[in-house]
């Protein structure tokens, strides 16, 4: 296992290098830049000042020079300076990362709390009224785009009923570190987390339901029943344990997919995280922030893939990754 992990880490290095080149070239291929966008909105900015700032920041340098400078800073933990926010990108991302991690963890936990019981019920009691309702729910969540469902949840529970806040991550009137502060954080988190969780349960329910249906007719299950093992033990010790393997294997990918989903959730709910920062940075052509966030997302994807393989090997003794 250790050799496998070390090999995968070594393979990640050229993958990240190629990814960095693609990200840098795509960012440079996008029209405009953050400074040009300020030309019309900033009265102190004129064409001469703009030219001097671009020259000072090295924007006229050849692409390979700019890339070498960027990758050198990246290796030293320096992600550059945000032109729009006038602050180091590292500090800017660090200030918003915790909110995204908190939202992603809440979405993941809630989605499993919803999906696993529904998948078990649908797989064990196939073709019953409960299974048909679960299948109908699955079709509905699969066909509903996240941003549509999130807007609907925001309108009903935020504006019409007024049960939850409609924006932000905490009430600015509460003092940091108090019990009221943490309750406010929870209150702001529930609605976006629940919206993301309900839509993301589809794949988990379907995989688990299908795995249980396939597993309960296999020979080792029939053998267990023939030996007189009770039905509850057949399901808990044989069927459920084997059926949960694909869910465990996809855990790493689920963690990575939350980063993409956070862009919609954070934008719709005004939740200050890196997803919202990513979207606004693209619109404002703040390329130093965009490239840093895409690199972080790429690294998270590679780590998530490795994590999935490790989890699958840990939960199934029959699998040994070498």
C-alpha positions in Angstrom: 0.0 0.0 0.0 2.8 2.4 0.9 4.6 1.8 -2.4 1.3 2.4 -4.3 0.7 5.7 -2.5 4.3 6.8 -3.2 4.0 5.8 -6.9 0.7 7.7 -7.2 2.2 10.8 -5.6 5.2 10.7 -8.0 2.7 10.4 -11.0 0.8 13.4 -9.7 3.9 15.7 -10.2 3.9 15.5 -14.1 0.1 15.6 -14.1 0.1 18.8 -12.1 2.8 20.3 -14.3 0.7 19.7 -17.4 -2.4 21.0 -15.7 -0.5 24.2 -14.7 0.5 24.8 -18.4 -3.1 24.3 -19.6 -4.5 26.5 -16.9 -2.0 29.3 -17.6 -2.5 29.3 -21.3 -6.3 29.2 -21.0 -6.2 32.1 -18.6 -4.1 34.1 -21.0 -6.3 33.2 -23.9 -9.3 34.8 -22.2 -10.1 38.3 -23.4 -9.4 41.3 -21.2 -7.8 41.6 -17.8 -8.6 43.0 -14.4 -6.7 46.3 -15.1 -8.5 47.0 -18.4 -11.8 46.5 -16.7 -11.0 49.3 -14.2 -10.3 51.8 -17.0 -14.0 52.8 -17.3 -14.9 52.5 -13.7 -11.9 54.2 -12.0 -11.6 57.9 -12.8 -7.9 57.9 -11.7 -7.1 55.3 -14.4 -6.1 56.5 -17.8 -4.5 54.8 -20.8 -1.0 55.9 -19.7 -1.4 54.7 -16.1 -2.8 51.4 -17.4 0.2 50.9 -19.6 2.6 51.6 -16.8 0.8 49.3 -14.4 0.8 46.5 -16.9 4.5 47.0 -17.6 5.2 47.0 -13.8 3.3 43.8 -13.4 5.1 42.1 -16.3 2.0 41.6 -18.4 3.9 42.5 -21.6 6.6 39.8 -20.9 6.5 36.7 -23.1 4.2 34.0 -22.0 7.1 31.6 -21.0 8.6 34.3 -18.8 5.3 35.0 -17.1 4.7 31.2 -16.7 8.2 30.7 -15.2 7.6 33.6 -12.8 4.1 32.2 -11.8 5.3 28.6 -11.3 8.3 29.7 -9.3 6.0 31.6 -6.9 3.6 28.6 -6.8 6.5 26.3 -5.7 7.2 28.7 -2.9 3.6 28.9 -1.8 3.1 32.3 -3.3 -0.1 32.3 -5.5 0.3 35.9 -6.6 -1.5 39.1 -5.9 -5.2 39.7 -6.5 -5.5 42.8 -8.6 -9.1 43.4 -7.8 -8.8 42.8 -4.0 -5.3 44.1 -3.7 -4.4 41.3 -1.3 -2.3 38.1 -1.6 -4.2 35.3 -3.2 -3.2 32.9 -0.5 -4.7 35.1 2.2 -7.8 35.7 0.1 -8.5 32.0 -0.4 -7.6 31.1 3.2 -10.2 33.5 4.4 -13.0 31.8 2.4 -11.8 28.2 2.4 -13.2 27.3 5.8 -16.8 28.3 4.7 -16.5 26.1 1.6 -15.1 23.1 3.6 -17.9 23.5 6.1 -20.6 23.7 3.4 -19.1 20.7 1.5 -18.9 18.6 4.7 -22.5 19.4 5.6 -23.7 18.5 2.0 -21.8 15.3 2.1 -23.0 14.2 5.5 -26.6 15.1 4.8 -26.6 13.4 1.4 -25.4 10.1 2.9 -27.9 10.4 5.8 -30.6 10.7 3.2 -29.3 8.4 0.4 -28.1 5.3 2.4 -31.4 4.6 4.2 -33.4 5.2 1.0 -31.1 3.0 -1.0 -31.3 0.2 1.6 -35.1 0.4 1.7 -35.4 0.4 -2.1 -33.0 -2.5 -2.5 -34.5 -4.7 0.2 -38.2 -4.2 -0.5 -38.0 -4.0 -4.3 -41.2 -3.2 -6.2 -43.1 -2.2 -3.0 -44.9 1.2 -2.7 -41.9 2.5 -0.7 -39.5 1.4 -3.5 -41.7 3.1 -6.1 -41.8 6.3 -4.1 -38.0 6.2 -3.8 -37.5 5.6 -7.5 -39.9 8.5 -8.3 -37.9 10.7 -5.9 -34.7 9.6 -7.6 -36.0 10.5 -11.1 -37.2 13.9 -9.8 -33.9 14.8 -8.2 -31.9 13.5 -11.2 -34.0 15.7 -13.6 -33.8 18.9 -11.5 -30.7 21.1 -12.0 -29.0 22.2 -8.8 -29.4 25.9 -9.5 -33.1 25.6 -10.2 -33.7 23.5 -7.0 -31.6 25.9 -4.9 -33.5 28.9 -6.2 -36.8 27.2 -5.4 -35.6 26.3 -1.9 -34.4 29.8 -1.3 -37.7 31.4 -2.5 -39.9 29.1 -0.4 -37.9 28.7 2.9 -36.0 32.0 2.7 -38.4 34.6 1.3 -41.9 33.1 1.6 -41.7 31.3 5.0 -38.7 33.3 6.3 -37.4 30.2 8.2 -33.7 30.7 7.1 -31.4 33.6 6.2 -31.2 34.4 2.5 -27.5 35.3 2.3 -24.3 35.4 4.2 -22.6 32.8 6.5 -23.3 34.5 9.9 -25.2 37.4 11.3 -22.8 40.3 11.5 -24.5 41.5 14.8 -23.3 38.5 16.8 -20.0 38.4 18.6 -17.4 35.9 17.2 -16.9 32.8 19.4 -20.1 33.0 21.3 -22.9 30.4 21.4 -25.1 32.8 19.3 -22.3 33.0 16.7 -22.2 29.3 16.2 -26.0 29.0 16.1 -26.1 31.7 13.5 -23.5 29.9 11.4 -25.6 26.7 11.6 -28.8 28.6 10.7 -27.1 30.1 7.6 -25.7 26.7 6.7 -28.8 24.5 6.8 -30.6 25.7 3.7 -27.7 25.6 1.2 -26.5 22.3 2.6 -29.9 20.7 2.4 -30.4 22.0 -1.1 -27.1 20.5 -2.3 -27.6 17.3 -0.4 -31.1 16.5 -1.8 -30.0 16.9 -5.4 -26.7 14.9 -4.9 -28.4 11.8 -3.4 -29.4 10.4 -6.8 -26.3 8.5 -7.7 -25.8 7.0 -4.2 -29.4 5.8 -3.9 -29.3 4.2 -7.4 -25.9 2.5 -6.9 -26.8 1.2 -3.4 -30.3 0.0 -4.5 -28.9 -1.8 -7.6 -26.0 -3.4 -5.6 -28.4 -4.7 -3.0 -30.7 -6.2 -5.7 -27.8 -7.9 -7.4 -26.1 -9.1 -4.2 -29.2 -10.7 -2.6 -29.5 -13.3 -5.4 -25.8 -14.3 -5.3 -24.7 -17.8 -4.3 -23.1 -16.9 -1.0 -26.3 -15.2 0.2 -28.3 -18.3 -0.8 -25.8 -20.4 1.1 -26.2 -18.3 4.2 -30.0 -18.6 4.0 -29.7 -22.4 3.5 -27.6 -22.7 6.7 -30.4 -21.1 8.7 -28.9 -17.6 9.2 -31.7 -15.2 10.1 -32.9 -12.7 7.4 -31.7 -9.7 9.4 -28.2 -11.1 9.7 -28.1 -12.1 6.0 -28.8 -8.4 5.2 -26.5 -6.8 7.7 -23.5 -9.2 7.5 -23.6 -10.2 3.9 -25.7 -8.0 1.6 -25.3 -4.6 3.1 -21.6 -4.9 3.7 -20.9 -5.9 0.1 -23.3 -3.4 -1.3 -21.7 -0.5 0.5 -18.3 -1.1 -1.3 -19.1 1.1 -4.4 -20.3 3.9 -2.1 -17.1 3.8 -0.1 -15.1 3.7 -3.4 -16.8 6.9 -4.6 -16.3 8.8 -1.4 -13.1 10.5 -2.7 -14.9 11.6 -5.9 -17.9 12.8 -3.9 -15.6 15.1 -1.9 -14.1 16.6 -5.1 -17.5 17.1 -6.8 -18.6 19.3 -3.9 -16.1 21.9 -5.1 -18.0 22.2 -8.4 -21.4 22.3 -6.7 -20.3 25.0 -4.3 -20.0 27.5 -7.1 -23.8 27.4 -7.6 -24.8 27.1 -4.0 -22.5 29.9 -2.8 -23.6 32.2 -5.6 -27.3 31.6 -5.1 -27.2 31.8 -1.3 -24.6 34.6 -1.2 -22.5 32.2 0.9 -18.9 33.7 1.1 -16.7 30.8 0.0 -14.2 29.9 -2.7 -17.0 28.9 -5.1 -18.4 32.4 -5.1 -14.9 33.9 -5.2 -14.1 31.7 -8.3 -17.2 33.0 -10.2 -16.6 36.7 -9.4 -12.9 36.4 -10.2 -13.8 35.0 -13.7 -16.2 37.9 -14.3 -13.7 40.4 -13.1 -10.8 38.8 -15.0 -8.8 38.4 -11.8 -6.7 35.7 -13.4 -4.3 35.2 -10.5 -7.2 34.1 -8.3 -8.7 32.0 -11.1 -5.5 30.0 -11.9 -4.9 29.4 -8.2 -8.4 28.0 -7.6 -8.3 25.8 -10.6 -4.9 24.4 -9.5 -6.3 23.7 -6.1 -9.3 22.0 -7.7 -7.0 19.8 -9.9 -4.9 18.8 -6.9 -8.1 18.0 -4.9 -9.2 15.8 -7.8 -6.0 13.8 -7.8 -6.0 13.4 -4.1 -9.7 12.4 -4.2 -8.9 9.6 -6.7 -6.1 8.3 -4.5 -8.3 8.5 -1.5 -11.0 6.4 -3.2 -8.5 3.7 -4.0 -7.2 3.6 -0.4 -10.7 3.5 1.1 -11.8 0.7 -1.3 -8.7 -1.3 -0.2 -9.4 -0.6 3.5 -13.1 -1.6 3.5 -12.7 -4.7 1.3 -9.9 -7.2 2.6 -10.1 -9.0 -0.8 -8.7 -6.0 -2.6 -5.0 -5.3 -2.2 -3.5 -2.4 -4.1 0.2 -2.8 -4.8 
